[in-house]
Amino acid sequence: MSARAWRLWSSWLGLLAVGLAAAWLRYGWIESDAMTTLCSGVHLDLGCRIRRLLVLGFLHDVYGIAALLATAFAWISKRPSVAWLAAALGMFALEMYCFQSGALALLFGSLRLLRLQNPAAPQLPPAREHRQGEPQV
């Protein structure tokens, strides 16, 4: 596999890894019955404190706001790494209960990443409603 192809594939595989890690955090750590039982006691270790911070993050829509800010920055930037970050934060926010903002950031971040990875793609000219020399109906 060539170096360029590996760079292209690695960004999309990285997004998949972010999605899998976010799913593990959500289902294996935040929603786990064992963690709920462990963290409901008086003794709160570092894992329970991190879990509480993760929960506060999606209760206050921190992940969705961060994903949307990264997406806005990705659309004005010409760096694929920023577009990847926007898509990754969108994936994380989508998995962490910030559905609307996460889905929007994932979609627009992925589209921007795809566009920046293939800059030689032909662009369609803007459509004109009435062209010169054509009869109007």
N, CA, C and O atoms as a GROMACS GRO file, in nm:
protein
  548
    1MET      N    1   0.084  -0.117   0.000
    1MET     CA    2   0.000   0.000   0.000
    1MET      C    3   0.090   0.124   0.000
    1MET      O    4   0.189   0.129   0.072
    2SER      N    5   0.055   0.221  -0.079
    2SER     CA    6   0.137   0.341  -0.089
    2SER      C    7   0.119   0.429   0.036
    2SER      O    8   0.025   0.410   0.114
    3ALA      N    9   0.209   0.523   0.052
    3ALA     CA   10   0.205   0.610   0.169
    3ALA      C   11   0.081   0.700   0.167
    3ALA      O   12   0.021   0.725   0.271
    4ARG      N   13   0.044   0.747   0.050
    4ARG     CA   14  -0.075   0.832   0.039
    4ARG      C   15  -0.201   0.755   0.073
    4ARG      O   16  -0.288   0.806   0.143
    5ALA      N   17  -0.212   0.632   0.023
    5ALA     CA   18  -0.329   0.550   0.053
    5ALA      C   19  -0.335   0.517   0.202
    5ALA      O   20  -0.443   0.513   0.260
    6TRP      N   21  -0.220   0.493   0.262
    6TRP     CA   22  -0.218   0.464   0.405
    6TRP      C   23  -0.264   0.585   0.486
    6TRP      O   24  -0.337   0.570   0.584
    7ARG      N   25  -0.221   0.706   0.446
    7ARG     CA   26  -0.267   0.827   0.516
    7ARG      C   27  -0.417   0.844   0.504
    7ARG      O   28  -0.483   0.882   0.601
    8LEU      N   29  -0.472   0.817   0.386
    8LEU     CA   30  -0.616   0.831   0.366
    8LEU      C   31  -0.693   0.730   0.452
    8LEU      O   32  -0.789   0.767   0.519
    9TRP      N   33  -0.650   0.606   0.449
    9TRP     CA   34  -0.720   0.501   0.525
    9TRP      C   35  -0.703   0.518   0.675
    9TRP      O   36  -0.794   0.487   0.751
   10SER      N   37  -0.586   0.566   0.718
   10SER     CA   38  -0.562   0.576   0.861
   10SER      C   39  -0.653   0.678   0.928
   10SER      O   40  -0.692   0.659   1.044
   11SER      N   41  -0.689   0.783   0.859
   11SER     CA   42  -0.780   0.881   0.919
   11SER      C   43  -0.919   0.822   0.940
   11SER      O   44  -0.982   0.848   1.042
   12TRP      N   45  -0.966   0.744   0.844
   12TRP     CA   46  -1.099   0.684   0.859
   12TRP      C   47  -1.098   0.570   0.960
   12TRP      O   48  -1.196   0.551   1.032
   13LEU      N   49  -0.988   0.495   0.967
   13LEU     CA   50  -0.975   0.392   1.070
   13LEU      C   51  -0.964   0.455   1.208
   13LEU      O   52  -1.009   0.398   1.307
   14GLY      N   53  -0.902   0.572   1.215
   14GLY     CA   54  -0.896   0.646   1.341
   14GLY      C   55  -1.033   0.690   1.388
   14GLY      O   56  -1.062   0.684   1.508
   15LEU      N   57  -1.118   0.733   1.296
   15LEU     CA   58  -1.255   0.768   1.332
   15LEU      C   59  -1.331   0.646   1.384
   15LEU      O   60  -1.408   0.657   1.479
   16LEU      N   61  -1.309   0.532   1.324
   16LEU     CA   62  -1.371   0.410   1.372
   16LEU      C   63  -1.322   0.376   1.512
   16LEU      O   64  -1.401   0.332   1.597
   17ALA      N   65  -1.194   0.395   1.537
   17ALA     CA   66  -1.138   0.369   1.670
   17ALA      C   67  -1.197   0.464   1.775
   17ALA      O   68  -1.223   0.422   1.888
   18VAL      N   69  -1.218   0.590   1.738
   18VAL     CA   70  -1.281   0.686   1.830
   18VAL      C   71  -1.423   0.641   1.862
   18VAL      O   72  -1.466   0.648   1.977
   19GLY      N   73  -1.496   0.596   1.761
   19GLY     CA   74  -1.632   0.548   1.785
   19GLY      C   75  -1.636   0.426   1.876
   19GLY      O   76  -1.722   0.417   1.963
   20LEU      N   77  -1.544   0.333   1.856
   20LEU     CA   78  -1.539   0.214   1.941
   20LEU      C   79  -1.499   0.250   2.084
   20LEU      O   80  -1.554   0.194   2.180
   21ALA      N   81  -1.405   0.342   2.100
   21ALA     CA   82  -1.364   0.384   2.234
   21ALA      C   83  -1.478   0.457   2.306
   21ALA      O   84  -1.499   0.437   2.426
   22ALA      N   85  -1.550   0.540   2.234
   22ALA     CA   86  -1.664   0.611   2.295
   22ALA      C   87  -1.774   0.514   2.333
   22ALA      O   88  -1.839   0.531   2.436
   23ALA      N   89  -1.797   0.411   2.251
   23ALA     CA   90  -1.897   0.310   2.286
   23ALA      C   91  -1.854   0.231   2.409
   23ALA      O   92  -1.938   0.198   2.493
   24TRP      N   93  -1.725   0.202   2.420
   24TRP     CA   94  -1.676   0.132   2.538
   24TRP      C   95  -1.694   0.219   2.663
   24TRP      O   96  -1.735   0.169   2.768
   25LEU      N   97  -1.664   0.350   2.652
   25LEU     CA   98  -1.685   0.440   2.765
   25LEU      C   99  -1.832   0.445   2.805
   25LEU      O  100  -1.864   0.442   2.924
   26ARG      N  101  -1.920   0.453   2.708
   26ARG     CA  102  -2.061   0.466   2.739
   26ARG      C  103  -2.119   0.339   2.799
   26ARG      O  104  -2.180   0.343   2.906
   27TYR      N  105  -2.101   0.228   2.731
   27TYR     CA  106  -2.167   0.104   2.774
   27TYR      C  107  -2.086   0.026   2.878
   27TYR      O  108  -2.143  -0.045   2.960
   28GLY      N  109  -1.956   0.038   2.874
   28GLY     CA  110  -1.874  -0.040   2.966
   28GLY      C  111  -1.839   0.033   3.094
   28GLY      O  112  -1.801  -0.030   3.192
   29TRP      N  113  -1.850   0.166   3.094
   29TRP     CA  114  -1.807   0.240   3.210
   29TRP      C  115  -1.917   0.327   3.269
   29TRP      O  116  -1.939   0.326   3.390
   30ILE      N  117  -1.987   0.402   3.184
   30ILE     CA  118  -2.089   0.493   3.236
   30ILE      C  119  -2.218   0.419   3.270
   30ILE      O  120  -2.274   0.439   3.377
   31GLU      N  121  -2.266   0.333   3.180
   31GLU     CA  122  -2.393   0.264   3.201
   31GLU      C  123  -2.377   0.127   3.268
   31GLU      O  124  -2.477   0.057   3.288
   32SER      N  125  -2.258   0.088   3.301
   32SER     CA  126  -2.234  -0.042   3.361
   32SER      C  127  -2.295  -0.050   3.500
   32SER      O  128  -2.280   0.042   3.581
   33ASP      N  129  -2.364  -0.161   3.528
   33ASP     CA  130  -2.423  -0.180   3.660
   33ASP      C  131  -2.316  -0.193   3.768
   33ASP      O  132  -2.334  -0.146   3.880
   34ALA      N  133  -2.205  -0.256   3.733
   34ALA     CA  134  -2.097  -0.271   3.830
   34ALA      C  135  -2.038  -0.135   3.868
   34ALA      O  136  -2.010  -0.110   3.985
   35MET      N  137  -2.018  -0.047   3.769
   35MET     CA  138  -1.965   0.086   3.799
   35MET      C  139  -2.066   0.170   3.876
   35MET      O  140  -2.028   0.249   3.962
   36THR      N  141  -2.194   0.153   3.846
   36THR     CA  142  -2.296   0.227   3.919
   36THR      C  143  -2.297   0.186   4.064
   36THR      O  144  -2.306   0.270   4.153
   37THR      N  145  -2.287   0.057   4.090
   37THR     CA  146  -2.283   0.008   4.227
   37THR      C  147  -2.156   0.054   4.298
   37THR      O  148  -2.161   0.096   4.413
   38LEU      N  149  -2.044   0.046   4.230
   38LEU     CA  150  -1.916   0.085   4.289
   38LEU      C  151  -1.914   0.233   4.321
   38LEU      O  152  -1.863   0.274   4.426
   39CYS      N  153  -1.968   0.314   4.232
   39CYS     CA  154  -1.961   0.460   4.249
   39CYS      C  155  -2.076   0.518   4.331
   39CYS      O  156  -2.081   0.639   4.352
   40SER      N  157  -2.168   0.434   4.376
   40SER     CA  158  -2.278   0.486   4.457
   40SER      C  159  -2.244   0.488   4.605
   40SER      O  160  -2.320   0.543   4.685
   41GLY      N  161  -2.133   0.429   4.643
   41GLY     CA  162  -2.092   0.425   4.783
   41GLY      C  163  -2.025   0.553   4.827
   41GLY      O  164  -2.019   0.651   4.753
   42VAL      N  165  -1.977   0.550   4.949
   42VAL     CA  166  -1.911   0.667   5.006
   42VAL      C  167  -1.769   0.681   4.951
   42VAL      O  168  -1.723   0.793   4.926
   43HIS      N  169  -1.701   0.570   4.932
   43HIS     CA  170  -1.563   0.571   4.883
   43HIS      C  171  -1.562   0.594   4.732
   43HIS      O  172  -1.606   0.508   4.656
   44LEU      N  173  -1.514   0.709   4.690
   44LEU     CA  174  -1.507   0.741   4.548
   44LEU      C  175  -1.362   0.747   4.505
   44LEU      O  176  -1.288   0.837   4.547
   45ASP      N  177  -1.320   0.654   4.422
   45ASP     CA  178  -1.183   0.655   4.374
   45ASP      C  179  -1.173   0.741   4.248
   45ASP      O  180  -1.270   0.806   4.208
   46LEU      N  181  -1.056   0.741   4.187
   46LEU     CA  182  -1.031   0.825   4.069
   46LEU      C  183  -1.122   0.785   3.952
   46LEU      O  184  -1.170   0.872   3.879
   47GLY      N  185  -1.148   0.656   3.934
   47GLY     CA  186  -1.235   0.610   3.826
   47GLY      C  187  -1.376   0.664   3.838
   47GLY      O  188  -1.438   0.701   3.739
   48CYS      N  189  -1.426   0.670   3.961
   48CYS     CA  190  -1.562   0.723   3.982
   48CYS      C  191  -1.566   0.873   3.960
   48CYS      O  192  -1.667   0.926   3.913
   49ARG      N  193  -1.460   0.941   3.994
   49ARG     CA  194  -1.455   1.087   3.970
   49ARG      C  195  -1.450   1.118   3.820
   49ARG      O  196  -1.516   1.211   3.773
   50ILE      N  197  -1.373   1.039   3.747
   50ILE     CA  198  -1.368   1.058   3.602
   50ILE      C  199  -1.504   1.026   3.541
   50ILE      O  200  -1.551   1.096   3.451
   51ARG      N  201  -1.568   0.920   3.590
   51ARG     CA  202  -1.702   0.884   3.542
   51ARG      C  203  -1.801   0.998   3.567
   51ARG      O  204  -1.882   1.031   3.480
   52ARG      N  205  -1.793   1.058   3.685
   52ARG     CA  206  -1.882   1.170   3.718
   52ARG      C  207  -1.856   1.290   3.626
   52ARG      O  208  -1.951   1.356   3.583
   53LEU      N  209  -1.729   1.317   3.594
   53LEU     CA  210  -1.697   1.427   3.501
   53LEU      C  211  -1.750   1.398   3.361
   53LEU      O  212  -1.800   1.488   3.294
   54LEU      N  213  -1.740   1.272   3.317
   54LEU     CA  214  -1.796   1.236   3.186
   54LEU      C  215  -1.947   1.257   3.182
   54LEU      O  216  -2.000   1.307   3.084
   55VAL      N  217  -2.015   1.219   3.289
   55VAL     CA  218  -2.160   1.238   3.296
   55VAL      C  219  -2.195   1.385   3.297
   55VAL      O  220  -2.288   1.427   3.227
   56LEU      N  221  -2.123   1.465   3.374
   56LEU     CA  222  -2.149   1.610   3.374
   56LEU      C  223  -2.123   1.671   3.237
   56LEU      O  224  -2.190   1.767   3.198
   57GLY      N  225  -2.027   1.617   3.164
   57GLY     CA  226  -1.998   1.667   3.030
   57GLY      C  227  -2.114   1.652   2.936
   57GLY      O  228  -2.144   1.744   2.860
   58PHE      N  229  -2.184   1.536   2.937
   58PHE     CA  230  -2.297   1.524   2.846
   58PHE      C  231  -2.424   1.585   2.903
   58PHE      O  232  -2.515   1.618   2.827
   59LEU      N  233  -2.433   1.600   3.034
   59LEU     CA  234  -2.550   1.669   3.090
   59LEU      C  235  -2.552   1.817   3.053
   59LEU      O  236  -2.658   1.876   3.037
   60HIS      N  237  -2.435   1.876   3.041
   60HIS     CA  238  -2.424   2.018   3.006
   60HIS      C  239  -2.387   2.040   2.860
   60HIS      O  240  -2.353   2.151   2.821
   61ASP      N  241  -2.394   1.935   2.779
   61ASP     CA  242  -2.372   1.940   2.634
   61ASP      C  243  -2.234   1.996   2.597
   61ASP      O  244  -2.218   2.064   2.496
   62VAL      N  245  -2.136   1.965   2.679
   62VAL     CA  246  -2.000   2.012   2.654
   62VAL      C  247  -1.943   1.947   2.528
   62VAL      O  248  -1.877   2.014   2.448
   63TYR      N  249  -1.970   1.819   2.510
   63TYR     CA  250  -1.915   1.748   2.394
   63TYR      C  251  -1.976   1.797   2.264
   63TYR      O  252  -1.907   1.808   2.163
   64GLY      N  253  -2.104   1.828   2.265
   64GLY     CA  254  -2.170   1.879   2.144
   64GLY      C  255  -2.120   2.017   2.107
   64GLY      O  256  -2.098   2.045   1.989
   65ILE      N  257  -2.102   2.103   2.205
   65ILE     CA  258  -2.052   2.238   2.178
   65ILE      C  259  -1.908   2.233   2.126
   65ILE      O  260  -1.873   2.305   2.032
   66ALA      N  261  -1.826   2.148   2.187
   66ALA     CA  262  -1.687   2.135   2.140
   66ALA      C  263  -1.683   2.081   1.998
   66ALA      O  264  -1.601   2.125   1.917
   67ALA      N  265  -1.771   1.987   1.967
   67ALA     CA  266  -1.774   1.930   1.832
   67ALA      C  267  -1.818   2.034   1.730
   67ALA      O  268  -1.761   2.041   1.620
   68LEU      N  269  -1.917   2.116   1.763
   68LEU     CA  270  -1.963   2.219   1.670
   68LEU      C  271  -1.857   2.329   1.651
   68LEU      O  272  -1.841   2.380   1.540
   69LEU      N  273  -1.787   2.365   1.757
   69LEU     CA  274  -1.680   2.464   1.743
   69LEU      C  275  -1.567   2.411   1.655
   69LEU      O  276  -1.514   2.484   1.571
   70ALA      N  277  -1.532   2.285   1.674
   70ALA     CA  278  -1.428   2.226   1.589
   70ALA      C  279  -1.474   2.217   1.444
   70ALA      O  280  -1.394   2.234   1.353
   71THR      N  281  -1.602   2.191   1.423
   71THR     CA  282  -1.655   2.184   1.287
   71THR      C  283  -1.652   2.321   1.219
   71THR      O  284  -1.615   2.332   1.102
   72ALA      N  285  -1.689   2.424   1.292
   72ALA     CA  286  -1.682   2.559   1.236
   72ALA      C  287  -1.537   2.596   1.201
   72ALA      O  288  -1.512   2.657   1.097
   73PHE      N  289  -1.444   2.559   1.286
   73PHE     CA  290  -1.304   2.587   1.257
   73PHE      C  291  -1.254   2.504   1.140
   73PHE      O  292  -1.170   2.549   1.062
   74ALA      N  293  -1.305   2.381   1.126
   74ALA     CA  294  -1.263   2.295   1.015
   74ALA      C  295  -1.308   2.351   0.880
   74ALA      O  296  -1.239   2.333   0.780
   75TRP      N  297  -1.422   2.419   0.877
   75TRP     CA  298  -1.471   2.472   0.750
   75TRP      C  299  -1.397   2.597   0.706
   75TRP      O  300  -1.399   2.632   0.588
   76ILE      N  301  -1.331   2.665   0.800
   76ILE     CA  302  -1.252   2.781   0.758
   76ILE      C  303  -1.104   2.744   0.744
   76ILE      O  304  -1.027   2.820   0.685
   77SER      N  305  -1.066   2.631   0.798
   77SER     CA  306  -0.928   2.584   0.789
   77SER      C  307  -0.911   2.494   0.667
   77SER      O  308  -1.008   2.436   0.618
   78LYS      N  309  -0.791   2.483   0.621
   78LYS     CA  310  -0.762   2.395   0.508
   78LYS      C  311  -0.674   2.278   0.552
   78LYS      O  312  -0.600   2.222   0.471
   79ARG      N  313  -0.683   2.240   0.678
   79ARG     CA  314  -0.602   2.133   0.732
   79ARG      C  315  -0.689   2.009   0.755
   79ARG      O  316  -0.791   2.016   0.823
   80PRO      N  317  -0.649   1.896   0.699
   80PRO     CA  318  -0.726   1.772   0.720
   80PRO      C  319  -0.728   1.727   0.866
   80PRO      O  320  -0.824   1.663   0.909
   81SER      N  321  -0.625   1.761   0.942
   81SER     CA  322  -0.624   1.720   1.083
   81SER      C  323  -0.735   1.790   1.162
   81SER      O  324  -0.792   1.731   1.254
   82VAL      N  325  -0.765   1.913   1.128
   82VAL     CA  326  -0.874   1.985   1.196
   82VAL      C  327  -1.009   1.926   1.156
   82VAL      O  328  -1.098   1.914   1.240
   83ALA      N  329  -1.023   1.890   1.031
   83ALA     CA  330  -1.147   1.826   0.987
   83ALA      C  331  -1.164   1.689   1.053
   83ALA      O  332  -1.275   1.651   1.090
   84TRP      N  333  -1.054   1.616   1.069
   84TRP     CA  334  -1.061   1.487   1.138
   84TRP      C  335  -1.100   1.507   1.283
   84TRP      O  336  -1.181   1.430   1.336
   85LEU      N  337  -1.045   1.609   1.348
   85LEU     CA  338  -1.079   1.637   1.487
   85LEU      C  339  -1.228   1.670   1.500
   85LEU      O  340  -1.293   1.626   1.595
   86ALA      N  341  -1.282   1.747   1.406
   86ALA     CA  342  -1.424   1.780   1.410
   86ALA      C  343  -1.510   1.654   1.395
   86ALA      O  344  -1.608   1.637   1.466
   87ALA      N  345  -1.472   1.567   1.303
   87ALA     CA  346  -1.547   1.442   1.285
   87ALA      C  347  -1.533   1.352   1.406
   87ALA      O  348  -1.630   1.288   1.447
   88ALA      N  349  -1.414   1.346   1.465
   88ALA     CA  350  -1.393   1.261   1.583
   88ALA      C  351  -1.470   1.313   1.703
   88ALA      O  352  -1.531   1.235   1.777
   89LEU      N  353  -1.470   1.444   1.725
   89LEU     CA  354  -1.549   1.501   1.834
   89LEU      C  355  -1.698   1.481   1.809
   89LEU      O  356  -1.774   1.461   1.903
   90GLY      N  357  -1.739   1.487   1.682
   90GLY     CA  358  -1.878   1.459   1.650
   90GLY      C  359  -1.915   1.315   1.680
   90GLY      O  360  -2.023   1.288   1.731
   91MET      N  361  -1.826   1.223   1.648
   91MET     CA  362  -1.849   1.082   1.680
   91MET      C  363  -1.858   1.061   1.830
   91MET      O  364  -1.946   0.989   1.878
   92PHE      N  365  -1.768   1.124   1.904
   92PHE     CA  366  -1.769   1.111   2.050
   92PHE      C  367  -1.896   1.172   2.109
   92PHE      O  368  -1.958   1.114   2.197
   93ALA      N  369  -1.934   1.291   2.060
   93ALA     CA  370  -2.055   1.356   2.111
   93ALA      C  371  -2.179   1.276   2.077
   93ALA      O  372  -2.272   1.268   2.157
   94LEU      N  373  -2.182   1.219   1.961
   94LEU     CA  374  -2.296   1.136   1.920
   94LEU      C  375  -2.312   1.016   2.011
   94LEU      O  376  -2.424   0.979   2.047
   95GLU      N  377  -2.202   0.956   2.049
   95GLU     CA  378  -2.207   0.840   2.138
   95GLU      C  379  -2.237   0.881   2.282
   95GLU      O  380  -2.292   0.801   2.359
   96MET      N  381  -2.201   1.004   2.319
   96MET     CA  382  -2.221   1.051   2.456
   96MET      C  383  -2.348   1.136   2.470
   96MET      O  384  -2.346   1.238   2.538
   97TYR      N  385  -2.454   1.095   2.406
   97TYR     CA  386  -2.589   1.149   2.424
   97TYR      C  387  -2.610   1.290   2.368
   97TYR      O  388  -2.716   1.348   2.394
   98CYS      N  389  -2.519   1.346   2.295
   98CYS     CA  390  -2.539   1.477   2.231
   98CYS      C  391  -2.571   1.450   2.084
   98CYS      O  392  -2.488   1.470   1.996
   99PHE      N  393  -2.694   1.405   2.059
   99PHE     CA  394  -2.729   1.349   1.930
   99PHE      C  395  -2.729   1.451   1.816
   99PHE      O  396  -2.666   1.429   1.713
  100GLN      N  397  -2.798   1.563   1.834
  100GLN     CA  398  -2.812   1.658   1.725
  100GLN      C  399  -2.679   1.723   1.688
  100GLN      O  400  -2.638   1.721   1.572
  101SER      N  401  -2.612   1.777   1.786
  101SER     CA  402  -2.485   1.845   1.757
  101SER      C  403  -2.378   1.745   1.715
  101SER      O  404  -2.294   1.776   1.631
  102GLY      N  405  -2.378   1.627   1.773
  102GLY     CA  406  -2.280   1.525   1.735
  102GLY      C  407  -2.298   1.476   1.594
  102GLY      O  408  -2.201   1.460   1.520
  103ALA      N  409  -2.424   1.453   1.555
  103ALA     CA  410  -2.450   1.407   1.418
  103ALA      C  411  -2.413   1.515   1.316
  103ALA      O  412  -2.357   1.485   1.211
  104LEU      N  413  -2.445   1.639   1.348
  104LEU     CA  414  -2.411   1.749   1.257
  104LEU      C  415  -2.260   1.764   1.243
  104LEU      O  416  -2.208   1.781   1.132
  105ALA      N  417  -2.189   1.758   1.355
  105ALA     CA  418  -2.043   1.770   1.350
  105ALA      C  419  -1.979   1.651   1.279
  105ALA      O  420  -1.883   1.668   1.204
  106LEU      N  421  -2.031   1.531   1.302
  106LEU     CA  422  -1.977   1.414   1.235
  106LEU      C  423  -1.999   1.423   1.084
  106LEU      O  424  -1.909   1.392   1.006
  107LEU      N  425  -2.116   1.464   1.043
  107LEU     CA  426  -2.145   1.476   0.900
  107LEU      C  427  -2.058   1.581   0.834
  107LEU      O  428  -1.992   1.553   0.734
  108PHE      N  429  -2.059   1.702   0.887
  108PHE     CA  430  -1.984   1.810   0.822
  108PHE      C  431  -1.833   1.793   0.836
  108PHE      O  432  -1.758   1.829   0.746
  109GLY      N  433  -1.788   1.738   0.949
  109GLY     CA  434  -1.645   1.710   0.964
  109GLY      C  435  -1.598   1.604   0.866
  109GLY      O  436  -1.490   1.615   0.810
  110SER      N  437  -1.680   1.500   0.846
  110SER     CA  438  -1.645   1.394   0.751
  110SER      C  439  -1.646   1.446   0.608
  110SER      O  440  -1.558   1.412   0.528
  111LEU      N  441  -1.744   1.528   0.575
  111LEU     CA  442  -1.749   1.585   0.440
  111LEU      C  443  -1.629   1.676   0.414
  111LEU      O  444  -1.572   1.675   0.306
  112ARG      N  445  -1.593   1.753   0.514
  112ARG     CA  446  -1.477   1.842   0.498
  112ARG      C  447  -1.348   1.760   0.486
  112ARG      O  448  -1.261   1.792   0.406
  113LEU      N  449  -1.338   1.655   0.565
  113LEU     CA  450  -1.220   1.569   0.557
  113LEU      C  451  -1.212   1.502   0.421
  113LEU      O  452  -1.104   1.495   0.362
  114LEU      N  453  -1.322   1.455   0.372
  114LEU     CA  454  -1.325   1.391   0.240
  114LEU      C  455  -1.284   1.491   0.131
  114LEU      O  456  -1.210   1.456   0.039
  115ARG      N  457  -1.331   1.612   0.142
  115ARG     CA  458  -1.298   1.715   0.042
  115ARG      C  459  -1.150   1.754   0.048
  115ARG      O  460  -1.087   1.774  -0.055
  116LEU      N  461  -1.097   1.763   0.168
  116LEU     CA  462  -0.956   1.800   0.181
  116LEU      C  463  -0.863   1.687   0.142
  116LEU      O  464  -0.748   1.712   0.104
  117GLN      N  465  -0.910   1.563   0.151
  117GLN     CA  466  -0.826   1.451   0.110
  117GLN      C  467  -0.821   1.436  -0.041
  117GLN      O  468  -0.728   1.375  -0.094
  118ASN      N  469  -0.917   1.491  -0.112
  118ASN     CA  470  -0.920   1.480  -0.258
  118ASN      C  471  -0.943   1.619  -0.318
  118ASN      O  472  -1.052   1.648  -0.366
  119PRO      N  473  -0.841   1.705  -0.317
  119PRO     CA  474  -0.861   1.841  -0.366
  119PRO      C  475  -0.873   1.850  -0.518
  119PRO      O  476  -0.917   1.953  -0.569
  120ALA      N  477  -0.836   1.745  -0.591
  120ALA     CA  478  -0.841   1.750  -0.737
  120ALA      C  479  -0.977   1.706  -0.792
  120ALA      O  480  -0.994   1.696  -0.913
  121ALA      N  481  -1.073   1.681  -0.705
  121ALA     CA  482  -1.206   1.639  -0.752
  121ALA      C  483  -1.271   1.754  -0.829
  121ALA      O  484  -1.262   1.870  -0.787
  122PRO      N  485  -1.336   1.723  -0.939
  122PRO     CA  486  -1.399   1.829  -1.018
  122PRO      C  487  -1.516   1.891  -0.942
  122PRO      O  488  -1.593   1.822  -0.875
  123GLN      N  489  -1.526   2.021  -0.954
  123GLN     CA  490  -1.638   2.090  -0.892
  123GLN      C  491  -1.739   2.124  -1.000
  123GLN      O  492  -1.702   2.166  -1.110
  124LEU      N  493  -1.864   2.106  -0.968
  124LEU     CA  494  -1.970   2.137  -1.063
  124LEU      C  495  -1.989   2.287  -1.070
  124LEU      O  496  -1.984   2.355  -0.968
  125PRO      N  497  -2.012   2.340  -1.190
  125PRO     CA  498  -2.037   2.484  -1.200
  125PRO      C  499  -2.174   2.516  -1.139
  125PRO      O  500  -2.262   2.430  -1.137
  126PRO      N  501  -2.190   2.637  -1.091
  126PRO     CA  502  -2.320   2.671  -1.034
  126PRO      C  503  -2.428   2.671  -1.142
  126PRO      O  504  -2.408   2.718  -1.254
  127ALA      N  505  -2.542   2.617  -1.105
  127ALA     CA  506  -2.652   2.607  -1.202
  127ALA      C  507  -2.718   2.744  -1.220
  127ALA      O  508  -2.740   2.818  -1.125
  128ARG      N  509  -2.747   2.774  -1.344
  128ARG     CA  510  -2.817   2.898  -1.374
  128ARG      C  511  -2.960   2.863  -1.413
  128ARG      O  512  -2.985   2.765  -1.483
  129GLU      N  513  -3.051   2.944  -1.367
  129GLU     CA  514  -3.192   2.914  -1.394
  129GLU      C  515  -3.228   2.936  -1.540
  129GLU      O  516  -3.293   2.851  -1.602
  130HIS      N  517  -3.187   3.049  -1.596
  130HIS     CA  518  -3.213   3.079  -1.736
  130HIS      C  519  -3.082   3.112  -1.805
  130HIS      O  520  -3.014   3.207  -1.766
  131ARG      N  521  -3.048   3.037  -1.905
  131ARG     CA  522  -2.925   3.060  -1.979
  131ARG      C  523  -2.958   3.147  -2.100
  131ARG      O  524  -3.070   3.150  -2.150
  132GLN      N  525  -2.855   3.217  -2.142
  132GLN     CA  526  -2.871   3.302  -2.260
  132GLN      C  527  -2.896   3.214  -2.383
  132GLN      O  528  -2.828   3.113  -2.401
  133GLY      N  529  -2.988   3.251  -2.465
  133GLY     CA  530  -3.014   3.181  -2.589
  133GLY      C  531  -3.111   3.065  -2.575
  133GLY      O  532  -3.147   3.003  -2.675
  134GLU      N  533  -3.155   3.033  -2.456
  134GLU     CA  534  -3.252   2.924  -2.438
  134GLU      C  535  -3.390   2.986  -2.420
  134GLU      O  536  -3.406   3.085  -2.350
  135PRO      N  537  -3.489   2.927  -2.484
  135PRO     CA  538  -3.624   2.982  -2.466
  135PRO      C  539  -3.674   2.957  -2.325
  135PRO      O  540  -3.645   2.855  -2.262
  136GLN      N  541  -3.750   3.052  -2.277
  136GLN     CA  542  -3.808   3.039  -2.143
  136GLN      C  543  -3.947   2.981  -2.154
  136GLN      O  544  -4.024   3.018  -2.244
  137VAL      N  545  -3.978   2.892  -2.067
  137VAL     CA  546  -4.110   2.826  -2.067
  137VAL      C  547  -4.199   2.891  -1.966
  137VAL      O  548  -4.314   2.851  -1.950
   0.00000   0.00000   0.00000
